[in-house]
Amino acid sequence: MTAVRPREAATEPSSSAAASDEEGRQAQREERERELRQQISDTPGLLTCITAFLPLCLLVQLSDNTSQHSLPKHRNLIISSSDSAERRIWQRVPLDLVTKWAARLTRLTAIVLRYPMGAVCWCFDVFIKTIEGHVAGRRAANMQGSTLRTITLEGAQLTRREMQSLQRRDPPLPSIVQPPPSLGALETVSGVTLAHSGLANRGWLMPSFERLAQQGWDASDVGQFVGSSRSLRHVDGEFEADEWAGVFEYMPVAAAGQPGPLGHLERIGTVVLRGSPDAARAAVDRLQAALWSRGCRQTLTRLTLWMEIRSIDGSILPLVESVESLRRACCRPDAQVAFSSSPFVQHFELSLFYSDDFPPNPSPLFKAIMHQLARRARCVVYAITQHDLTHPIDSPSDAAVDVASSLSFDRAEKVSVRGHIDPPPPPHTPLPHPTIIEHLQRFPRAGQLWICGWLCASVGHLLADKMANQVAEVVTRRLSVDALGVLGVLGGGREVRKVMIWLSEGALDELGTEEMVAAVNRTNLPRIDKLCFYVYQVSAEGAGNRIRAAFTPALLSALFDHVPGPQSVSLSAGASDPARASIRAVFPDGSTIGHFPVTVESWADDWPVGGLITLTASRGSQ
């Protein structure tokens, strides 16, 4: 007989005791649960209060009797994709059952659709059906309007595996309900994107609607959606001015003596000014009329403007005046007006300071707009017109001087003068001298100066004086004694990497004259690294001899002696095959002009007129 070891014998009664204790505790828990269930059942309304806090997807899994009594107490509903169990329920539920549930949500005040990022229309049909079913349920119960106040859509981040198992990603929307649902308490819709624009044509009646936070909707969608509101305060969006006008034109015009549907409007999204200034002005005027006629009269607390007009000249001034009128009519006196423009403004035309439309008393908004446009300008231009020849431009108005002197052209890389007037003025017409340029700040980054036309020399003088110390390029379209003066204004204190002098064929004959040589000798020119003359086209007859008559030893000596810097001077001409042959005959390989060696290069198809030939004279040994 095997003896039982004392330790093992002692263990058996201990294990039995532990099991007995566990059974006792289990019995006690079950007894407490029975008592708690009985207490809940015996307390009137307690079960309903508890179930009111359950998510709908769990609540509907209880008995019909329990859910029927609890759903009307439900005030907040979240249709969420974040939880896998809840996601499965929403993805599989039939719309008929959704309608049944929603009809019992007669006290619903807020609904949220938490869609997966990357599937923004997930269960969108369930979402819409719930909202419209809530309205139908109240109507069936003879309850007026709706209790729903906020509608929110927001994204949730799911894992890649969860995204792969998604269903109901882009379901068809339910049929339009007739008569249109009346959401009389609805105040806010937020988080809607382009994919949710189907809400716009549901025909919902929302007289108390205050705010739409959306991104990507067309203006027509926004107009349809908010058109029934009589309480609108804030609507997001980025539309052109006439598109914004179209949004508000969905609303009725205010009746005489009535505040109108926009009497509470405080803020709209960004108003884009695009296209021609005249078209943009007409759009702003239309927007003002749409707002004013519907009750928006000095109610806006903020106005945001974005301008995408890249050539700024006098035609912009009536547009700015229309913007001012919009602000005065529709904004509160203390409203914030935010103005921004495209980061790339191609041209800023200085002659606008002489426009008849320049305001005599510029407002802070006008100055702010001018400041921003000047800071964004890549090129500062003065275009000489007939107006400059017939009106005084040597005494600008005090208002123009005040604004011009405050502008900063920090990004301007090019300064240009244009003077093409048709018909051309008489040859001895006095050169325009717009003194407004004297009041401008310097152009710290401007490295290119372009002077185009014989009328431009005086303006070129004024602009050259505002240039940076290091200039990349100076281009003039006509060589004359006056044009050389522009280079003289740059003076010995500046460096110019390249000077390009464009000549008409007639001006070619002036190049080697004694007058031109004398002008070079007496002008204090800046240091020039590369000096180039260009003739757009030289005729074939006598081309070589004309080039030799222009590119004279006296001219080259004056240039090399009095212009610091250049080791060579070039003359390029557009030339046909016969013209290039004529020039090559006069300047064969190894040619010189005086004691300056000359090289000749030509290209047959590198110019609009058919070919290009370039003569380069080197400083050499003198």
Sequence and secondary structure as in RCSB ss.txt:
>XXXX:A:sequence
MTAVRPREAATEPSSSAAASDEEGRQAQREERERELRQQISDTPGLLTCITAFLPLCLLVQLSDNTSQHSLPKHR
NLIISSSDSAERRIWQRVPLDLVTKWAARLTRLTAIVLRYPMGAVCWCFDVFIKTIEGHVAGRRAANMQGSTLRT
ITLEGAQLTRREMQSLQRRDPPLPSIVQPPPSLGALETVSGVTLAHSGLANRGWLMPSFERLAQQGWDASDVGQF
VGSSRSLRHVDGEFEADEWAGVFEYMPVAAAGQPGPLGHLERIGTVVLRGSPDAARAAVDRLQAALWSRGCRQTL
TRLTLWMEIRSIDGSILPLVESVESLRRACCRPDAQVAFSSSPFVQHFELSLFYSDDFPPNPSPLFKAIMHQLAR
RARCVVYAITQHDLTHPIDSPSDAAVDVASSLSFDRAEKVSVRGHIDPPPPPHTPLPHPTIIEHLQRFPRAGQLW
ICGWLCASVGHLLADKMANQVAEVVTRRLSVDALGVLGVLGGGREVRKVMIWLSEGALDELGTEEMVAAVNRTNL
PRIDKLCFYVYQVSAEGAGNRIRAAFTPALLSALFDHVPGPQSVSLSAGASDPARASIRAVFPDGSTIGHFPVTV
ESWADDWPVGGLITLTASRGSQ
>XXXX:A:secstr
     HHHHHHHHHHHHHHHHHHHHHHHHHHHHHHHHHHHHHSTTHHHHHHTTS HHHHTTS HHHHHHHGGG  
EEEEESSSHHHHHHHHH  HHHHHHHHHH TT  EEEEEEETT TTTTHHHHHHHHHHHHHHHHHTT  S    E
EEEEEE   HHHHHT   SS       SS  B TT  EEEEEEGGGGGGGGG  B TT  EEEEES  HHHHHHH
HTT SS  EEEEEEEHHHHHHHHTTS    TTS  TTTT  EEEEEEEES HHHHHHHHHHHHHHHHHTT SS E
EEEEEEEE  EESTTHHHHHHHHHHHHHHHEEEEEEEEEEE S B EEEGGGGG TTS SS  HHHHHHHHHHHH
HBSEEEEE  HHHHHS  SS  HHHHHHHHH   TT  EEEEE   SS   TT      GGGGGS   TT  EEE
EESGGGHHHHHHHHTTS SEEEEEEESS  HHHHHHHHHH TT EEEEEEEEE HHHHTTTTSHHHHHHHHHS  
 EEEEEEEEES   STTHHHHHHHHS HHHHHHHHHHSSS SEEEEEEE  HHHHHHHHHHS TT EETTEEEEE
EEETTSSTTS EEEEEEE    
